[in-house]
């Protein structure tokens, strides 16, 4: 039986944390999606839920909120920005990111996300979403998410949804970087193997056994960039999604 959201997470894949991981089973020649955010027309590829606005400024994708309190509160103008392109079950997601203030905020990536009955996340029959976190982790959606940066917490976490199950904990490698630095975040998923790297260094790793928190999500789905309201503003330099090579 699946564990409840309040149960302790399994031990992280500690031997991988802090090591360099560059996957060799990626099909770099046939990207599913890629953009350098150099043309505002690319905004049509994205759907913003909550927050203040999304924009393209000087070749950067900018997501912004106007938080009410500057803290992690449930109604604090959080946002999720979904890529409209459906992503295969196994993939490498890569993007560069620069928070406005590394000492305040929290960023997440959703992936392999679908409705709990297998629907597209854009199915009009699903409840409308406004950026409020429970709508994404304990509502009408299934998938995984990684909080790769959480100012003041020190860890990067993998959670499995539906149910907000804490599946693995690792190291936040965004918060201690230079204030002006763009860092490369990579999320690798093949079957139950999930890796998050920052500048090719493993931040958090998870091996989904398909039992502890229910079946491995092996379905295609959607990718979303989430910013908690107190992040305020964050810039993204480029983004691409690459399929993995079969039989590797």
PLY file of the C-alpha trace (Angstrom):
ply
format ascii 1.0
element vertex 248
property float x
property float y
property float z
element edge 247
property int vertex1
property int vertex2
end_header
0.00 0.00 0.00
1.29 3.46 -0.87
2.72 5.54 1.96
0.89 8.66 3.06
2.16 12.16 2.51
3.18 12.48 6.15
5.52 9.49 6.16
9.29 9.92 6.09
10.93 9.90 2.68
13.17 6.99 1.68
16.91 7.62 2.00
18.18 9.70 -0.95
20.62 8.27 -3.45
23.49 9.70 -1.41
26.26 8.15 -3.46
25.19 10.29 -6.43
24.84 13.62 -4.65
27.59 16.05 -5.53
28.92 13.86 -8.36
29.02 14.81 -12.04
26.36 13.18 -14.21
26.19 13.73 -17.98
23.78 11.28 -19.64
24.91 9.58 -22.85
21.51 8.24 -23.95
20.09 11.58 -25.13
18.95 12.21 -28.71
20.42 15.68 -29.15
19.59 15.71 -32.88
15.80 15.62 -32.46
14.65 18.01 -29.72
11.02 17.82 -28.69
11.10 21.55 -28.00
13.74 24.24 -27.75
13.90 28.01 -27.55
16.40 30.70 -26.67
13.62 33.13 -25.77
14.88 35.64 -28.33
11.45 36.30 -29.86
8.34 37.33 -27.90
6.26 35.15 -30.23
7.42 32.12 -28.22
5.04 33.17 -25.44
2.31 31.43 -27.41
3.98 28.12 -26.46
3.29 28.67 -22.75
0.29 28.96 -20.44
0.58 30.99 -17.22
-1.54 30.14 -14.18
-1.42 32.65 -11.34
1.35 35.18 -10.84
1.64 38.61 -12.40
2.93 38.04 -15.94
5.25 36.21 -18.29
7.34 38.17 -20.77
10.40 38.13 -23.01
12.98 40.79 -22.15
16.37 41.10 -23.85
16.43 37.43 -24.85
15.24 36.16 -21.46
12.01 34.50 -20.39
10.79 36.34 -17.29
8.17 35.06 -14.83
6.93 37.48 -12.19
4.65 37.64 -9.17
3.64 40.39 -6.78
3.53 38.59 -3.42
1.40 39.96 -0.63
3.72 39.09 2.22
7.10 37.90 0.95
6.55 34.57 2.71
5.33 31.10 1.73
1.59 31.65 2.18
-1.12 29.72 0.35
-2.69 32.77 -1.29
0.54 34.64 -2.07
0.20 34.94 -5.87
2.14 31.81 -6.78
2.52 30.86 -10.44
2.90 27.84 -12.70
3.87 28.25 -16.34
3.18 25.19 -18.52
4.85 24.36 -21.80
2.01 23.46 -24.20
4.08 20.74 -25.92
3.45 17.21 -24.65
6.69 15.61 -23.45
7.59 11.90 -23.76
7.75 9.72 -20.66
11.57 9.64 -20.75
13.48 12.83 -21.51
16.16 15.35 -20.61
14.93 18.83 -19.73
17.55 21.58 -19.73
17.26 25.28 -18.95
19.26 28.12 -17.44
17.87 30.15 -14.56
18.68 33.24 -12.48
16.48 34.21 -9.51
16.17 37.87 -8.68
17.06 37.20 -5.04
18.62 33.84 -4.11
17.95 34.46 -0.43
14.16 34.58 -0.95
12.00 32.26 -3.00
11.34 28.70 -4.12
11.28 27.23 -7.63
9.89 23.91 -8.83
9.64 21.90 -12.05
6.61 19.68 -12.65
7.05 16.81 -15.13
5.23 13.71 -16.43
2.10 15.60 -15.39
-1.35 14.48 -16.53
-4.86 14.45 -15.16
-5.48 11.65 -12.69
-7.57 9.82 -15.28
-4.91 10.26 -17.95
-6.26 13.48 -19.45
-4.28 16.33 -20.90
-3.64 18.96 -18.23
-5.47 21.38 -20.55
-8.66 19.29 -20.65
-11.47 21.78 -19.96
-13.18 19.22 -17.72
-10.39 19.55 -15.14
-10.84 22.14 -12.35
-9.42 25.56 -13.15
-6.00 26.21 -11.59
-4.78 29.52 -10.17
-1.24 28.78 -8.97
-2.30 27.66 -5.47
-0.01 24.73 -4.66
-2.53 22.07 -3.46
-4.26 22.24 -6.86
-1.11 20.73 -8.39
0.05 18.18 -5.82
-3.20 17.02 -4.18
-5.85 17.92 -6.73
-6.70 16.56 -10.16
-3.15 15.88 -11.42
-0.58 13.07 -11.32
3.16 13.46 -11.93
6.45 14.31 -10.27
7.98 17.60 -9.19
11.38 18.77 -8.02
11.92 21.84 -5.86
15.43 22.51 -7.14
15.85 25.81 -5.26
14.38 26.72 -1.87
16.06 29.70 -0.22
16.90 29.01 3.40
15.97 25.32 3.31
19.20 23.92 1.91
17.67 20.89 0.19
16.37 20.01 -3.25
13.38 17.63 -3.03
11.64 15.17 -5.33
7.93 14.71 -4.67
5.48 12.35 -6.29
1.90 13.39 -6.94
-1.01 12.81 -6.44
-0.48 13.21 -2.71
2.67 15.36 -2.20
4.80 12.35 -1.23
8.37 13.34 -0.29
10.35 10.79 -2.30
13.96 12.03 -2.06
16.04 14.86 -0.64
19.27 16.30 -1.96
21.28 19.52 -2.08
20.16 22.98 -3.15
22.93 24.13 -5.50
21.17 27.32 -6.63
21.04 29.31 -3.38
24.83 29.46 -2.74
25.78 30.58 -6.26
26.77 34.13 -7.29
23.88 36.55 -7.36
24.36 37.35 -11.07
24.99 33.78 -12.27
22.83 31.87 -14.71
22.96 28.18 -13.80
22.08 25.21 -15.97
19.43 22.92 -14.52
18.95 19.48 -16.05
16.25 16.99 -15.19
16.75 13.46 -16.49
14.00 10.84 -16.39
14.15 7.26 -17.67
11.61 4.86 -16.24
11.83 5.25 -12.48
15.29 6.85 -12.54
15.13 10.60 -11.89
18.14 12.92 -11.63
18.34 16.68 -11.17
21.67 18.32 -11.98
22.84 21.91 -11.55
25.79 22.68 -13.83
26.10 18.88 -14.34
26.42 18.19 -10.58
23.74 15.92 -9.10
21.51 17.92 -6.79
18.94 15.23 -6.02
18.35 11.66 -7.28
15.44 9.27 -6.95
14.80 5.67 -7.95
11.04 5.13 -8.06
10.40 1.51 -7.06
6.79 1.62 -8.25
5.58 0.41 -4.84
6.29 2.90 -2.06
4.17 5.68 -3.55
2.28 3.76 -6.21
3.23 2.92 -9.82
6.06 4.60 -11.69
4.72 7.35 -13.93
5.70 6.04 -17.36
3.21 8.15 -19.26
3.99 11.16 -21.39
2.89 14.47 -19.91
3.58 18.13 -19.47
6.36 20.22 -17.95
5.65 23.27 -15.81
7.88 25.93 -14.23
6.60 26.91 -10.79
7.60 29.93 -8.71
6.28 30.47 -5.21
4.97 34.01 -4.85
7.86 35.25 -2.72
10.31 34.42 -5.55
9.07 37.65 -7.12
10.96 37.56 -10.42
13.08 34.91 -12.13
14.80 34.87 -15.52
15.35 31.89 -17.82
18.01 32.02 -20.54
16.99 29.06 -22.76
15.03 25.84 -22.49
15.01 22.58 -24.39
13.50 19.15 -24.03
15.30 16.20 -25.60
14.07 12.63 -26.03
16.16 9.68 -24.91
17.55 7.07 -27.27
15.72 3.75 -27.31
17.40 0.60 -26.04
20.03 2.29 -23.88
0 1
1 2
2 3
3 4
4 5
5 6
6 7
7 8
8 9
9 10
10 11
11 12
12 13
13 14
14 15
15 16
16 17
17 18
18 19
19 20
20 21
21 22
22 23
23 24
24 25
25 26
26 27
27 28
28 29
29 30
30 31
31 32
32 33
33 34
34 35
35 36
36 37
37 38
38 39
39 40
40 41
41 42
42 43
43 44
44 45
45 46
46 47
47 48
48 49
49 50
50 51
51 52
52 53
53 54
54 55
55 56
56 57
57 58
58 59
59 60
60 61
61 62
62 63
63 64
64 65
65 66
66 67
67 68
68 69
69 70
70 71
71 72
72 73
73 74
74 75
75 76
76 77
77 78
78 79
79 80
80 81
81 82
82 83
83 84
84 85
85 86
86 87
87 88
88 89
89 90
90 91
91 92
92 93
93 94
94 95
95 96
96 97
97 98
98 99
99 100
100 101
101 102
102 103
103 104
104 105
105 106
106 107
107 108
108 109
109 110
110 111
111 112
112 113
113 114
114 115
115 116
116 117
117 118
118 119
119 120
120 121
121 122
122 123
123 124
124 125
125 126
126 127
127 128
128 129
129 130
130 131
131 132
132 133
133 134
134 135
135 136
136 137
137 138
138 139
139 140
140 141
141 142
142 143
143 144
144 145
145 146
146 147
147 148
148 149
149 150
150 151
151 152
152 153
153 154
154 155
155 156
156 157
157 158
158 159
159 160
160 161
161 162
162 163
163 164
164 165
165 166
166 167
167 168
168 169
169 170
170 171
171 172
172 173
173 174
174 175
175 176
176 177
177 178
178 179
179 180
180 181
181 182
182 183
183 184
184 185
185 186
186 187
187 188
188 189
189 190
190 191
191 192
192 193
193 194
194 195
195 196
196 197
197 198
198 199
199 200
200 201
201 202
202 203
203 204
204 205
205 206
206 207
207 208
208 209
209 210
210 211
211 212
212 213
213 214
214 215
215 216
216 217
217 218
218 219
219 220
220 221
221 222
222 223
223 224
224 225
225 226
226 227
227 228
228 229
229 230
230 231
231 232
232 233
233 234
234 235
235 236
236 237
237 238
238 239
239 240
240 241
241 242
242 243
243 244
244 245
245 246
246 247
